Amino acid sequence: MSDHASDFVLQAVSFDTLEGWKDDDPSGLFEVMRRCRRQISDVKLYRTGSLGLSSEDLLPLLHAAEDFTPSSPSAARAFFETHCRPFLIRRKDGNPGFVTAFYEPDIDVSERPDEVFRFPFYRRPDDLIDLDDANRPADLDNSYAFGRLHDGRIAAYPDRRAIDQGFLEGRGLEIAWAKSKVDVFFVHVQGAARLRYGDGRIGRITYAAKAGHPFSAVGKLLIDRGEIARADVSMQSIRAWLARNPEYVDEVLWHNRSYIFFREAPVADPEAGPVAAAKVPLLAGRSLAVDRMIHTFGFPFFIRSESLTHLDDARPFRRLMLALDTGSAIVGPARGDIFTGSGDLAGERAGTVRNDADFAILIPQAAAGRFD
């Protein structure tokens, strides 16, 4: 457990002590696990986080799931009880874990700009390059994973303000144009969207890269300025404030210098979730974005939040989920982002999730002994 070992510990527990475990139905995870197995075996291993759990540690669980079809919720739970051991993630500072949520917006778009559709979604530019310790300039912080290669020199890529003001115009990078700069901004925050064209076509875009600048939460900016009370901040309250204060939209959005580039994704099944960082379609309510510097994609997490009740008909949120995505704001060992689905209702559900939560990671039996 290398770099982050000083921040948290894993505490071995039993399934009997996981409050809510016996009421969960994780049956829907098995098809997703089969997709993860194919990604690992046929395409590429997932990057190993600093916790030290690897794709090879995960494969015995995924192989066991290959031909297993649970006959009931209890059979699905028994599968995980047989093949895994649960460990609570305990932060050494004593603070609880924390969950937010994300969704896939539906956005009306045009394939050509006009006086209504004026705000583009951009593909990755060809002068944006991946950075690592070998090529990162000394004046760029280690957090910069991307930069600009221009005339043989690497520097920070232009930020949100520069791009909004036209830095990429004329390069043919536009995928489609939306009606609202605020809509585009929140698609950047979510990392994916379904695009609805005027002729009825449905497209899909998903994260391809980012300019590299750190993510800065505009909600925190509005809290710090006294515009929105901390207890009231949500995607909905931020959107409402921006709608009431159009003269400040650019200033507030440009506070978040981070800028996201997209790629077009196939829409084989419009009902399936977007393909995210783990390269498998997200399953609504069962997919979790985690800090990939610590955790490895594909591992199961049991998330319990007593205060998060609006996702489960007024009952506390207690679900087994798979780590399938990541995000700039998802930092820490017990920090997660719950995927609520696609469309406006999913957005309403996601926008108000800001809750303390307990995180338990399920580790396959053969690897679990390393953490006792």
C-alpha positions as CSV (number, residue, x, y, z in Angstrom):
1,M,0.0,0.0,0.0
2,S,2.6,2.6,-1.1
3,D,2.1,6.3,-1.4
4,H,-1.2,6.8,0.4
5,A,-0.5,4.3,3.2
6,S,-0.3,7.1,5.8
7,D,-3.7,8.4,4.9
8,F,-5.9,5.3,5.6
9,V,-6.0,1.7,6.8
10,L,-8.0,-1.3,5.7
11,Q,-10.0,-3.0,8.5
12,A,-11.0,-6.6,7.9
13,V,-14.7,-7.1,8.7
14,S,-17.3,-9.8,8.0
15,F,-20.2,-9.6,5.7
16,D,-22.5,-10.0,8.7
17,T,-21.3,-6.6,10.0
18,L,-21.9,-4.8,6.8
19,E,-25.2,-3.0,7.6
20,G,-27.6,-3.4,4.7
21,W,-25.6,-6.1,2.9
22,K,-28.4,-8.7,3.5
23,D,-31.0,-6.4,1.8
24,D,-29.0,-5.7,-1.4
25,D,-29.4,-7.3,-4.8
26,P,-26.2,-7.2,-6.7
27,S,-27.4,-9.5,-9.5
28,G,-27.0,-6.9,-12.2
29,L,-23.2,-6.7,-11.7
30,F,-22.4,-10.1,-13.3
31,E,-22.7,-8.9,-16.9
32,V,-20.6,-5.9,-16.2
33,M,-18.0,-8.2,-14.6
34,R,-17.9,-10.3,-17.7
35,R,-17.3,-7.2,-19.7
36,C,-14.4,-6.2,-17.4
37,R,-12.9,-9.7,-17.8
38,R,-12.9,-9.3,-21.6
39,Q,-11.4,-5.9,-21.3
40,I,-8.6,-7.1,-19.1
41,S,-7.9,-10.4,-20.9
42,D,-8.4,-9.3,-24.5
43,V,-7.5,-5.6,-24.6
44,K,-5.5,-4.1,-21.7
45,L,-4.9,-4.5,-18.0
46,Y,-6.3,-1.8,-15.7
47,R,-3.7,0.5,-14.1
48,T,-2.8,-0.6,-10.6
49,G,-3.5,2.0,-7.9
50,S,-1.3,2.7,-5.0
51,L,-3.3,0.3,-2.8
52,G,-1.5,-2.4,-4.7
53,L,-4.5,-4.4,-6.0
54,S,-4.0,-5.3,-9.6
55,S,-6.0,-6.7,-12.5
56,E,-4.4,-10.0,-11.9
57,D,-5.7,-9.9,-8.3
58,L,-9.2,-9.3,-9.7
59,L,-9.2,-12.0,-12.4
60,P,-10.1,-15.0,-10.2
61,L,-13.3,-13.2,-9.2
62,L,-14.1,-12.2,-12.8
63,H,-13.4,-15.8,-14.1
64,A,-15.7,-17.2,-11.4
65,A,-18.4,-14.7,-12.5
66,E,-18.0,-15.7,-16.2
67,D,-20.6,-18.5,-16.2
68,F,-22.5,-17.7,-13.0
69,T,-26.1,-16.5,-13.3
70,P,-27.6,-15.8,-9.9
71,S,-31.0,-17.4,-9.2
72,S,-31.9,-14.9,-6.5
73,P,-30.5,-11.9,-4.6
74,S,-29.2,-14.2,-1.9
75,A,-27.4,-16.3,-4.5
76,A,-25.8,-13.2,-5.9
77,R,-24.7,-12.1,-2.4
78,A,-23.4,-15.7,-1.6
79,F,-21.2,-15.5,-4.7
80,F,-19.3,-12.5,-3.3
81,E,-19.3,-14.0,0.2
82,T,-17.6,-17.1,-1.2
83,H,-15.0,-15.3,-3.4
84,C,-14.2,-12.1,-1.5
85,R,-13.4,-10.6,1.9
86,P,-14.7,-7.2,2.9
87,F,-12.4,-4.5,4.3
88,L,-13.6,-1.1,5.6
89,I,-11.6,1.8,4.4
90,R,-10.8,3.9,7.5
91,R,-9.3,7.4,7.1
92,K,-6.7,8.1,9.7
93,D,-8.0,11.6,10.2
94,G,-11.2,10.1,11.4
95,N,-13.4,11.8,8.7
96,P,-16.0,9.7,7.0
97,G,-16.1,8.8,3.3
98,F,-18.0,11.0,1.0
99,V,-20.1,10.4,-2.1
100,T,-21.5,12.6,-4.9
101,A,-23.2,11.5,-8.1
102,F,-22.9,12.0,-11.9
103,Y,-25.1,11.2,-14.8
104,E,-25.2,11.3,-18.7
105,P,-27.0,14.5,-19.8
106,D,-29.3,14.5,-22.9
107,I,-28.4,17.6,-24.9
108,D,-30.1,19.0,-28.0
109,V,-27.4,19.7,-30.6
110,S,-26.9,20.7,-34.3
111,E,-24.1,19.4,-36.5
112,R,-23.7,22.9,-37.9
113,P,-23.6,26.2,-35.9
114,D,-26.2,28.9,-36.3
115,E,-27.6,31.7,-34.2
116,V,-29.2,29.2,-31.7
117,F,-26.6,26.4,-31.6
118,R,-23.4,28.3,-30.9
119,F,-21.4,26.4,-28.3
120,P,-19.2,23.5,-29.5
121,F,-18.1,20.2,-28.1
122,Y,-14.5,19.7,-29.2
123,R,-12.5,16.6,-30.2
124,R,-9.0,16.2,-28.8
125,P,-6.6,18.6,-30.6
126,D,-3.5,17.2,-32.3
127,D,-1.2,19.5,-30.4
128,L,-2.4,18.2,-27.0
129,I,0.1,15.6,-25.7
130,D,0.2,13.3,-22.7
131,L,2.7,14.3,-20.0
132,D,4.8,12.1,-17.7
133,D,7.9,12.6,-15.6
134,A,10.1,12.3,-18.6
135,N,8.6,15.1,-20.7
136,R,6.8,17.4,-18.2
137,P,8.4,20.9,-18.1
138,A,9.8,21.9,-14.7
139,D,7.4,24.8,-14.4
140,L,4.3,22.5,-14.7
141,D,3.0,20.8,-11.5
142,N,3.0,17.0,-11.4
143,S,-0.8,17.2,-11.6
144,Y,-0.6,18.2,-15.2
145,A,-1.2,15.0,-17.3
146,F,-1.5,16.9,-20.6
147,G,0.3,19.8,-22.2
148,R,0.7,21.6,-25.6
149,L,3.5,20.7,-28.0
150,H,4.1,23.7,-30.2
151,D,7.3,24.5,-32.3
152,G,9.1,21.7,-30.4
153,R,8.3,23.2,-27.0
154,I,6.0,21.8,-24.3
155,A,3.9,24.2,-22.2
156,A,0.5,24.3,-20.5
157,Y,-2.4,24.1,-22.8
158,P,-4.7,27.1,-23.1
159,D,-7.4,27.0,-20.5
160,R,-11.2,27.2,-20.5
161,R,-11.3,31.0,-21.0
162,A,-8.9,30.9,-23.9
163,I,-10.8,28.1,-25.6
164,D,-14.1,29.8,-25.0
165,Q,-12.7,32.9,-26.6
166,G,-11.8,31.1,-29.8
167,F,-8.4,29.4,-29.4
168,L,-9.6,26.3,-31.3
169,E,-11.8,27.9,-33.9
170,G,-11.1,27.0,-37.5
171,R,-9.4,23.7,-36.8
172,G,-12.4,21.5,-37.6
173,L,-12.5,19.9,-34.1
174,E,-16.2,20.5,-33.4
175,I,-18.3,17.4,-32.9
176,A,-21.6,19.3,-32.5
177,W,-23.0,22.6,-31.2
178,A,-25.3,23.1,-28.2
179,K,-27.6,26.0,-27.3
180,S,-26.1,26.8,-23.9
181,K,-22.6,27.5,-22.7
182,V,-23.8,26.3,-19.2
183,D,-25.1,23.0,-20.7
184,V,-21.6,22.4,-22.3
185,F,-19.9,23.2,-19.0
186,F,-22.0,20.7,-17.1
187,V,-21.3,18.0,-19.8
188,H,-17.6,18.7,-19.1
189,V,-18.3,18.1,-15.4
190,Q,-20.1,14.8,-16.1
191,G,-17.6,13.6,-18.8
192,A,-20.2,12.2,-21.2
193,A,-23.5,13.1,-22.9
194,R,-26.2,11.8,-25.3
195,L,-26.6,14.1,-28.2
196,R,-30.0,14.6,-29.8
197,Y,-29.9,16.0,-33.3
198,G,-32.8,17.7,-34.9
199,D,-33.5,14.9,-37.4
200,G,-34.0,12.4,-34.6
201,R,-30.5,10.9,-34.6
202,I,-28.9,10.1,-31.2
203,G,-25.2,10.4,-30.8
204,R,-22.9,9.9,-27.8
205,I,-19.8,11.7,-26.7
206,T,-17.4,10.5,-23.9
207,Y,-14.2,11.8,-22.3
208,A,-11.1,11.8,-24.6
209,A,-8.7,14.1,-22.8
210,K,-8.4,17.4,-20.9
211,A,-6.4,20.5,-21.2
212,G,-4.6,19.6,-18.0
213,H,-5.4,22.4,-15.7
214,P,-6.7,21.5,-12.2
215,F,-10.4,21.2,-11.6
216,S,-11.8,24.0,-9.6
217,A,-15.4,23.7,-8.3
218,V,-17.6,26.6,-9.2
219,G,-20.0,25.6,-6.4
220,K,-17.2,26.3,-3.9
221,L,-16.6,29.7,-5.5
222,L,-20.2,30.6,-5.1
223,I,-20.2,29.4,-1.5
224,D,-17.1,31.4,-0.7
225,R,-18.7,34.5,-2.2
226,G,-21.8,34.0,-0.1
227,E,-24.0,33.5,-3.2
228,I,-25.2,30.0,-2.2
229,A,-25.3,28.5,1.2
230,R,-23.1,25.5,1.7
231,A,-26.1,23.3,2.7
232,D,-27.9,24.3,-0.5
233,V,-25.2,23.9,-3.1
234,S,-26.1,21.4,-5.9
235,M,-26.0,21.3,-9.7
236,Q,-29.6,22.6,-9.6
237,S,-28.8,25.6,-7.4
238,I,-25.7,26.5,-9.4
239,R,-27.7,26.4,-12.6
240,A,-30.4,28.5,-11.1
241,W,-27.9,31.1,-9.9
242,L,-26.3,31.3,-13.3
243,A,-29.7,31.7,-15.0
244,R,-30.4,34.6,-12.6
245,N,-27.0,36.2,-13.2
246,P,-26.2,35.8,-16.9
247,E,-23.7,38.7,-16.7
248,Y,-21.5,36.6,-14.4
249,V,-21.7,33.3,-16.3
250,D,-18.3,33.6,-18.0
251,E,-16.5,34.8,-14.9
252,V,-17.8,31.9,-12.9
253,L,-17.3,29.2,-15.5
254,W,-13.8,30.4,-16.3
255,H,-12.9,30.0,-12.6
256,N,-12.7,26.3,-13.5
257,R,-9.8,26.4,-15.9
258,S,-10.1,22.6,-16.7
259,Y,-11.4,21.9,-20.2
260,I,-12.6,18.5,-21.4
261,F,-12.2,17.1,-25.0
262,F,-14.5,14.4,-26.2
263,R,-14.7,11.5,-28.7
264,E,-17.7,10.2,-30.5
265,A,-18.9,6.9,-29.1
266,P,-21.1,4.3,-30.8
267,V,-24.7,4.0,-29.7
268,A,-25.2,0.2,-30.1
269,D,-27.7,0.2,-27.3
270,P,-29.3,3.6,-26.5
271,E,-30.5,2.2,-23.1
272,A,-26.9,1.2,-22.0
273,G,-24.8,3.6,-20.1
274,P,-21.8,5.4,-21.5
275,V,-18.5,3.7,-21.8
276,A,-16.3,5.3,-19.2
277,A,-12.7,5.0,-18.0
278,A,-12.8,1.2,-17.4
279,K,-13.9,0.8,-21.1
280,V,-17.2,-0.9,-20.2
281,P,-20.8,0.6,-20.3
282,L,-21.8,2.0,-16.9
283,L,-24.7,0.4,-15.1
284,A,-27.0,3.0,-13.5
285,G,-26.9,2.8,-9.7
286,R,-24.1,0.2,-9.6
287,S,-21.2,2.1,-11.1
288,L,-18.8,4.1,-9.0
289,A,-16.1,6.6,-10.0
290,V,-13.0,6.4,-7.7
291,D,-9.6,7.9,-7.3
292,R,-7.6,5.8,-9.8
293,M,-4.3,6.9,-8.2
294,I,-5.3,4.7,-5.2
295,H,-7.9,2.2,-6.5
296,T,-8.0,-0.2,-9.5
297,F,-11.0,-0.4,-11.9
298,G,-13.2,-3.4,-11.6
299,F,-13.1,-3.9,-7.9
300,P,-16.4,-4.1,-5.9
301,F,-17.2,-1.6,-3.2
302,F,-20.1,-1.8,-0.8
303,I,-21.2,1.8,-0.2
304,R,-23.4,2.7,2.8
305,S,-24.8,6.2,3.4
306,E,-27.5,6.6,6.0
307,S,-28.2,10.2,4.9
308,L,-28.5,9.5,1.2
309,T,-32.1,8.4,0.9
310,H,-33.6,9.9,-2.3
311,L,-32.0,7.3,-4.6
312,D,-33.8,4.4,-2.9
313,D,-37.4,5.4,-2.1
314,A,-36.5,7.1,1.2
315,R,-34.3,4.2,2.4
316,P,-30.6,4.6,3.2
317,F,-28.3,3.9,0.3
318,R,-26.6,0.5,0.8
319,R,-25.4,-1.1,-2.4
320,L,-22.6,-3.1,-3.9
321,M,-21.0,-1.3,-6.8
322,L,-18.1,-1.7,-9.2
323,A,-15.3,0.9,-9.6
324,L,-15.6,1.8,-13.3
325,D,-14.7,5.4,-13.7
326,T,-12.7,8.3,-12.3
327,G,-12.7,12.1,-12.2
328,S,-10.7,15.1,-11.4
329,A,-12.7,15.9,-8.3
330,I,-12.7,12.3,-7.0
331,V,-9.7,12.4,-4.7
332,G,-9.0,10.1,-1.7
333,P,-9.4,6.6,-0.5
334,A,-13.1,6.8,0.6
335,R,-14.4,9.2,-2.1
336,G,-16.8,8.1,-4.8
337,D,-19.1,9.3,-7.5
338,I,-22.3,7.3,-8.1
339,F,-23.6,7.0,-11.7
340,T,-27.3,7.6,-11.6
341,G,-28.1,7.0,-15.3
342,S,-29.0,9.1,-18.4
343,G,-31.4,11.9,-18.9
344,D,-33.1,14.6,-16.9
345,L,-34.4,12.5,-14.1
346,A,-31.0,11.0,-13.5
347,G,-29.7,14.5,-13.4
348,E,-32.2,15.5,-10.8
349,R,-31.1,12.5,-8.7
350,A,-27.4,13.1,-9.2
351,G,-27.4,16.9,-8.6
352,T,-28.2,16.8,-4.9
353,V,-26.0,13.9,-3.8
354,R,-23.4,15.2,-1.3
355,N,-23.4,12.7,1.5
356,D,-21.1,11.1,4.1
357,A,-20.7,7.4,3.4
358,D,-18.9,4.2,4.6
359,F,-16.7,2.5,2.0
360,A,-15.9,-1.3,2.1
361,I,-13.8,-2.8,-0.6
362,L,-14.3,-6.5,-1.5
363,I,-10.9,-8.1,-2.1
364,P,-10.7,-11.6,-3.8
365,Q,-9.7,-14.3,-1.4
366,A,-6.2,-15.0,-2.8
367,A,-5.2,-11.3,-2.5
368,A,-7.0,-10.5,0.8
369,G,-4.3,-12.1,3.0
370,R,-1.9,-9.3,2.0
371,F,-4.1,-6.8,3.9
372,D,-4.7,-8.6,7.2
